Amino acid sequence: MTLPDFALARPDTLEEALALLGDDQVPYCGGTELLLAMKVGLQRPETLVDVKRVPELRGVRSSHGELVIGGASTHDDLSRDALVREVLPLLAEVEAHVGNARVRVQGSIGGNLCFAEPKSDVATTLIALDASVTLQSSSGRRTLLVRDFIVGPYYADKEPGELLIDVRIPLVATRRGAYVKFQVTERPTVGVAVVQDTETGACRVVVGAVGEIPVWRDWASVADIDVEELSSAVDPVEDLTGSERYKRHLTAVFVRRALRDLERSS
Ligand SMILES: Cc1cc2nc3c(=O)[nH]c(=O)nc-3n(C[C@H](O)[C@H](O)[C@H](O)COP(=O)(O)OP(=O)(O)OC[C@H]3O[C@@H](n4cnc5c(N)ncnc54)[C@H](O)[C@@H]3O)c2cc1C
């Protein structure tokens, strides 16, 4: 597995980066997925446009009731970031357990979402948190919910000329949450996120990794959650990590564990 030839562009500004993008000129951040896809011949871009120097894609801040995370932030950055740890410890904890040390140091939150890898902890958690993404092209900017952005396995709602600038998560003081996963390889076999608004009691449960895209349900209270309905709703992909039946069973077990952890959380 050797990398095919490619050119590398390293723009310093958003405008430069956007002007460089095209069908054969693709964004490159940590390269954990892209370089692998190129090595096995699934992608053969002419130019990789390195987005890591673009200021708009860097850093974490709180703005107008949202946590705004630059698209090039790595999993490691987010697991250690003081603001994330303070206002969204659930996300910091999930990020601290993504893949392996190399993937966490190189891989970005934007790359994770844009690649739409089905076995993602990050997408599952962000859907539970009702996060959205900001996409910018040279003709404008649009925002969409992560749950709408992930359209299918390895397929996000993104045009070749668009960059994922940031991920935005509403900051809700009365929210609590939990995430549990089971894995036998470097990627999760099943991941379950549950987030509840303690004021209204409303909660969302999201099951990821087990099927091609995350599945979520909203309920008015924890007591209303129908674990059997949820484990029937997922569409498990049978692979070396388990059969469809086994993964459906795992889903029910891990939804119950997530609910147990939610009850223990503050
Ligand atoms: C061995 C391994 C284990 C993993 N384990 C886990 C796990 O346990 N949990 C989990 O959630 N994930 C896991 N992952 C996925 C990991 O999170 C992603 O590989 C990583 O975050 C991708 O980010 P990147 O910056 O490397 O993306 P790249 O490889 O640079 O890019 C991926 C894709 O996104 C596009 N892209 C990147 N950034 C942008 C942007 N800002 N705007 C527009 N398009 C962009 C690229 O063009 C490319 O198509 C694993 C990956 C590997 C290789």
The ligand as an ORCA input file, in Angstrom:
! r2SCAN-3c Opt
* xyz 0 1
  C      -7.523      3.321     13.235
  C      -8.660      4.293     13.400
  C      -9.483      4.210     14.512
  C     -10.543      5.096     14.667
  N     -11.338      4.973     15.773
  C     -12.365      5.833     15.935
  C     -13.206      5.751     17.102
  O     -13.009      4.921     17.991
  N     -14.207      6.652     17.211
  C     -14.458      7.614     16.263
  O     -15.375      8.407     16.405
  N     -13.673      7.712     15.169
  C     -12.653      6.855     14.985
  N     -11.857      6.949     13.877
  C     -12.168      7.993     12.911
  C     -11.364      9.270     13.250
  O     -12.075     10.007     14.177
  C     -11.207     10.001     11.995
  O     -10.298      9.237     11.229
  C     -10.622     11.385     12.111
  O     -11.249     12.201     13.028
  C     -10.711     12.004     10.733
  O     -10.146     13.282     10.803
  P      -8.936     13.707      9.874
  O      -8.641     15.105     10.245
  O      -7.831     12.734      9.941
  O      -9.636     13.633      8.438
  P      -8.925     13.471      7.028
  O      -8.488     12.075      6.844
  O      -7.953     14.555      6.809
  O     -10.197     13.734      6.091
  C     -11.307     12.842      6.073
  C     -12.313     13.336      5.022
  O     -12.903     14.560      5.430
  C     -12.594     15.619      4.516
  N     -12.310     16.776      5.377
  C     -11.459     16.834      6.429
  N     -11.570     18.008      7.069
  C     -12.506     18.712      6.408
  C     -13.084     20.018      6.578
  N     -12.742     20.816      7.608
  N     -14.031     20.427      5.720
  C     -14.411     19.627      4.687
  N     -13.928     18.384      4.466
  C     -12.991     17.937      5.325
  C     -11.413     15.125      3.695
  O     -11.404     15.679      2.388
  C     -11.681     13.622      3.665
  O     -12.650     13.307      2.686
  C     -10.796      6.090     13.689
  C      -9.934      6.183     12.577
  C      -8.895      5.304     12.416
  C      -8.006      5.445     11.211
*
